[in-house]
């Protein structure tokens, strides 16, 4: 069983400390702010044994070296972190399994936001840490990958069980909701969710984590191939699913 401690840092990031309850081993999923992460771990009385990176962006891997130096922590992640940010003790690739004490996670290919972006899926706990590949009511901008790559990555995540809890790395939900409301005006589930998001953010309550079932029913980025959304965004019925997704992503970039 995992114990997950989430806390905000920087302007809109979340950091995650994950503890395997059987052994007490702790991993930090990404390192947006080393100072805040070290302070939080000390407050909890947890020693950070490992860092698991999802992708190379500095607000996800920029704190690696400071935490490694402070605690002797071992880092793992995709090749792009190893070559662009700092050396990793272990480079991992999609399809591999990584372990934290007695807990294990599958490494998933969720490239698109960056080419080598990965996610960590703990099947036994029904939890996935997805970095910037998927957000509550959104997905990461395509800084490096293609729309087809990102669509395939999102489809991979949507193949997980509905109950899977998704820890994404930013509090972007309110802004995403304003955009989504312009796409699916007749989606009652989305309307209800937007009302809940508005209430939560007014009280400064996080909208993360989310889950696969909720995104499947309300997130137009993962629903882009539905006839109703294709019609709303002006994409032909016979266009490839990733083309519909590309249009939604383009619209959000310009929103």
Secondary structure as the mmCIF struct_conf table of DSSP 4:
data_model
#
loop_
_struct_conf.conf_type_id
_struct_conf.id
_struct_conf.beg_label_comp_id
_struct_conf.beg_label_asym_id
_struct_conf.beg_label_seq_id
_struct_conf.end_label_comp_id
_struct_conf.end_label_asym_id
_struct_conf.end_label_seq_id
STRN STRN1 UNK A 2 UNK A 9
TURN_TY1_P TURN_TY1_P1 UNK A 10 UNK A 12
STRN STRN2 UNK A 13 UNK A 20
TURN_TY1_P TURN_TY1_P2 UNK A 21 UNK A 23
STRN STRN3 UNK A 26 UNK A 29
BEND BEND1 UNK A 32 UNK A 32
HELX_RH_AL_P HELX_RH_AL_P1 UNK A 34 UNK A 44
TURN_TY1_P TURN_TY1_P3 UNK A 45 UNK A 45
STRN STRN4 UNK A 50 UNK A 52
BEND BEND2 UNK A 54 UNK A 54
HELX_RH_AL_P HELX_RH_AL_P2 UNK A 58 UNK A 61
TURN_TY1_P TURN_TY1_P4 UNK A 62 UNK A 63
HELX_RH_AL_P HELX_RH_AL_P3 UNK A 64 UNK A 71
STRN STRN5 UNK A 74 UNK A 77
HELX_RH_AL_P HELX_RH_AL_P4 UNK A 79 UNK A 84
TURN_TY1_P TURN_TY1_P5 UNK A 85 UNK A 85
BEND BEND3 UNK A 89 UNK A 89
STRN STRN6 UNK A 90 UNK A 91
TURN_TY1_P TURN_TY1_P6 UNK A 94 UNK A 95
STRN STRN7 UNK A 97 UNK A 100
TURN_TY1_P TURN_TY1_P7 UNK A 101 UNK A 102
STRN STRN8 UNK A 103 UNK A 109
TURN_TY1_P TURN_TY1_P8 UNK A 111 UNK A 112
BEND BEND4 UNK A 113 UNK A 114
TURN_TY1_P TURN_TY1_P9 UNK A 115 UNK A 116
STRN STRN9 UNK A 118 UNK A 122
TURN_TY1_P TURN_TY1_P10 UNK A 123 UNK A 126
STRN STRN10 UNK A 127 UNK A 131
TURN_TY1_P TURN_TY1_P11 UNK A 132 UNK A 132
BEND BEND5 UNK A 133 UNK A 133
STRN STRN11 UNK A 134 UNK A 135
TURN_TY1_P TURN_TY1_P12 UNK A 136 UNK A 137
STRN STRN12 UNK A 138 UNK A 139
BEND BEND6 UNK A 143 UNK A 145
HELX_RH_AL_P HELX_RH_AL_P5 UNK A 147 UNK A 158
TURN_TY1_P TURN_TY1_P13 UNK A 159 UNK A 159
BEND BEND7 UNK A 160 UNK A 160
TURN_TY1_P TURN_TY1_P14 UNK A 162 UNK A 163
STRN STRN13 UNK A 165 UNK A 168
BEND BEND8 UNK A 169 UNK A 169
STRN STRN14 UNK A 170 UNK A 170
HELX_RH_AL_P HELX_RH_AL_P6 UNK A 173 UNK A 180
TURN_TY1_P TURN_TY1_P15 UNK A 181 UNK A 183
TURN_TY1_P TURN_TY1_P16 UNK A 185 UNK A 186
HELX_RH_AL_P HELX_RH_AL_P7 UNK A 188 UNK A 202
TURN_TY1_P TURN_TY1_P17 UNK A 203 UNK A 204
STRN STRN15 UNK A 210 UNK A 211
HELX_RH_AL_P HELX_RH_AL_P8 UNK A 212 UNK A 218
TURN_TY1_P TURN_TY1_P18 UNK A 220 UNK A 222
BEND BEND9 UNK A 223 UNK A 223
TURN_TY1_P TURN_TY1_P19 UNK A 224 UNK A 225
BEND BEND10 UNK A 226 UNK A 226
HELX_RH_AL_P HELX_RH_AL_P9 UNK A 227 UNK A 233
TURN_TY1_P TURN_TY1_P20 UNK A 234 UNK A 234
TURN_TY1_P TURN_TY1_P21 UNK A 237 UNK A 238
BEND BEND11 UNK A 239 UNK A 239
HELX_RH_AL_P HELX_RH_AL_P10 UNK A 241 UNK A 253
TURN_TY1_P TURN_TY1_P22 UNK A 254 UNK A 254
#
